[in-house]
Amino acid sequence: MLNDYRNKIEQHKGTLKHLKNQKTSIIANQQTNKKEKDEWEQALFHLQQIVKKTQQVLEYRISEICSLAEQAVFDDPYEIGIEFNTKRNKAECDIIFSKNGKRIGKPLESSGYGAIDIASASLRPALICIKKPKVRNLLLLDEPFRNLGDGMKDEKVLQQRASEMMKQISDKLN
C-alpha cells in the first residue's frame, strides 16, 4: 500500500514537471507572439502613414489639375477635390464639387453636364500622369465637351476655352 502511494506521488511529480514545462513553453510562445504582434502593429502603422501621404499627394495633384481646368473654362468655376474614405474595408475615392467653399451634394443637378465634362476630361490626363510605370502619353477623346454650354450663346467660347485648357494640361504634365 505504501508503494502504491509512492508510485502515485511519483506519477504526480512527473505530471507536475510536465505541466511546468508546458507552462514555460506557453509563456515563451506568448512572449514571442506579443513581440510578433507588436512588430505587425508597427508595420501596419508605417504602412498607414505611407498610404496617408500617398493619398495627400493624389488629392493635391488631382484637385489642382481639375480645379485649374474648371478655372480655365468657366468664369464662375467649381472647385474639384477628391476625398478618400474607407467603405467595406476598402479605400474609395469620391470626387467633390464645391463652390465658394460649399460642397455640392449632387453635381449633375447643380452644375450641369458641362462642369462634369471638364472635370472628366481633366481627370484622364491627371491619372495618366501619376500612373506607374509610366505609360505612353496618349489620350483619345470622343466629343469630351459635347455638353458644354448646351446650346447657350456662349457655347463656342466655352468649347474654345476647353480646348485651350486641354493644351495647358498637356503642357503642364508633359
Secondary structure, 3 states (H helix, E strand, C coil): CHHHHHHHHHHHHHHHHHHHHHHHHHHHHHHHHHHHHHHHHHHHHHHHHHHHHHHHHHHHHHHHHHHHHHHHHCCCCCEEEEEEEEECCEEEEEEEEEECCEEECCHHHHHHHHHHHHHHHHHHHHHHHHCCCCCCCCCCCCCCCCCCCCCCCCHHHHHHHHHHHHHHHHHHCC
